[in-house]
Amino acid sequence: MQITNQAGDQHEVPTEGGNQKQYLLPFILVTCLFFLWGMAHNLDSVLIPHLKKACELNNRQSTLIDTSVFFAYFIMAIPAGMLIKRFGYKNSIITGLLVFAIGAFLFVPAANTRTYELFLFALFVIGCGLTILETSANPYAAILGPAESSSKRLNLAASFNGLAAMVAPIVGSLFILSGTNHTKEQMDAMPEAEKAAYLLGEAASVKMPYIVLGSILVLVAVIFYFVQLPSMKATHSEAEIKPGFFSVLKFRHLSWGVIAQFFYVGAQVCITSFFIRIAQQGAGLDEKTAGYYLGIYGFLFMAGRFIGTFFLRFVKDYVLLSIYCVISVLLCLVAIYGSGIVVIYALGGIGFFMSIMFPTIFSLGIKGLKSNTETGSSWLVMSIVGGAIIPYGMGTLIDMNHDDIQSGYIIPLVCFLIILSFGAFGHKVKTVSE
């Protein structure tokens, strides 16, 4: 039997009497991956304020947590694409899970020594594992079924990434955040031994959550090893145009998609990375309460994924993307100029409306690439490096404005305007010949 992905490729799939139910278990397993890497990313939103305190960092230094994870996407995207072509989706997924687990276990020595550089290295290793997983799972989920439903299928799988956006902050608030904050004056007045014990205790709270996460990843890797997955092998004609790694960017909509994804990931990471800080500064919440509000933000993000998947039945994906971008721009203005709990409501609204952006940009970006789908996927995953660069710029801007967190939200506002351009006209498919 053959199935066709959204790019028009034909894929040979083992069948059992043509029973479409054979795709159900693989799709469920792949969907679990979306949840797991969502946990990693959304725990970072808790780690940033936590390690800022535990390792005594400024805003710019704290964003290196995002830089370490997302820079790995840029470094590993090409090797990940090569890994898929050489060993297939299943083996690539297993490899990604094990690399991810190694990074999680590295949190133990990092916490024991309270070494920020080792935390960053552990996060870089996690990022390498996530790159392999996302490069494998996104196109695999898209091609596990009819071409016309690929966007819906990808958004459905990504909805469980949204579930992680709700669960991770709650887990982080319960097991990582202590709720104890001291001013600089109080820290300076502490005896050195008491200060060292306090900071080491703060750092140590990350160990158990990441040991548990690493153990779960190993278990999931074992499950993937023993489960039979459909082998997606493309059958392309010899005459088909196959641009190289860089020349594939001649597909204009892919180039626009790479730009849009760069700024989308940057915007999402900016919003979540400084959420707890803006909740404390702008709404006057304590650390733990701010963390729980981040969980509510995650719930809205998840709800947006499910509701957005429903809307895609009736509204074209690029139209919905454009509408959501306009609303997100308006909500950014509220976050910048509002005060009190209204700021938190605005950020929650942004979470809802930006929820469909990543999978929608991804599916629009690889549309019509045919034999170049894997290469296009690598580019779109590489563009996640926006999460390494843009938050660092936001942290710098906040430090320049004397720790005014709200002023930094002009950065995601600009990002949403760029994504709007992709939704309005950049998504239109142009072939290499055109």
Steps between C-alpha positions, in 0.01 A plus 500: 500500500609859440412811692559854384624774728402866485789567266374252245757226567401136467605287796505123517342378822466141622133409515277240650214470260510876441382559856543870579502419872865401462585870518324554834765357735792668318313831511430460875868425569619794291248724678661398832826644367332839452404491868850404615685772315231742611589411860865581434428836341246611757715400795750751360249775582531398865877446481570854379378685813612212722860478377514880482455485876703186573799604284469876562450612138371809324217485242732467202699218660180315595387491134807288418280212617291554187811563293653166601189302406410677180852542367513119503216502245716704263802272547314168488227555239715394203647191675147410614373511140793283390428258785138460384604438139764246604323310783131589467247664729486230767873479571528879490222533757672249732831686463332832579337359813829362634693822435217694668526264802877549531449876515237460773732284712779760466290729720616297801872593486407854392282543810752331732769751398265797434687553174299709256722401206426132568127577512538668161687198361229265628236719334701498176503118505125502564463736204692258277261220596198723443629596156519137393153433643334801336669447163370143507158535660361809324519364141419146621176617663417700187532202265318244719176535307324684216671809357196723538492452879875549567458844662221370726706195593810705578297747707334213687837347589632844593201545732674262740801726485249757626398261779863500611490880504240470776652206691868606501457835684287330766761226547776762503316716753439202730844337486748767381388843621549549874290816531783659698646820358753730661586851392856587403539678833383193692737276303793733566421498873497119524798317651696330221427148627127566524497662156689207343262247658196696382627524140605133490157399631332705227715333233439151643122522455534435126654156544197282571274635219775448241593153630135398463479659153818322385371164627170544314691581180702180525179302555335658195810424290470133599131499400587647159769236456252214540200652315467449125457834321405554134812564293446811290715468191440756231472381140601793281546510125856535376406813305375680808678826587714450810676821606786475747493612861534872426337511158176360648451851637408599143157380606384844610234378739760284679734799537213706641408208726855483639490875577153476656597200712816680619297792629213284631725290720679815615168660594371192684819459699510871587144490634544189713857571616405828665146402600579432867707819526230720342236336721708594804589849380188604310228319698667478842479119525740287703727248327290187550170672414664636185606145414142376535379782276756379247321163523170677418679663206598146393139387529391783269781406260377140499137607458605719210659200329186285529261782409727611217504144363117513501494838322731366230209291378325817391772764455808479279816459703673815373186709566475377860873561547460863381199567724679360804808714427293821495339413834840413649641839399211676677549289813872584502405867517284424805792313662731797440272783610260322739534458875406249769333170424393629155858441383474133597167466318657651187788251512254213546314621193823508300562138605159403363538679169859406423437133576438392141785699349788252513325198342316722249819673387672161481232338282474807272879516471548141376194501275585393144864413574458136395844331513637803683268461800776369731735783400224758544420352841865538603491868404180557697650328802822702462290816510413414860834668576282811527432379853873536573548848353183705550454444879862605552414826324192538719704439816752761386221751434351437845838551669548823302159618625596441865324163536169624351363163384195642323708714266663185362171372358541731200726220367226232464267768357742557210533123457123458456498771232760303303300176537192689379689575177552126447132426562388780266718427198826317582330157523409488129668202336750577226691222327871525426429552129256781578 
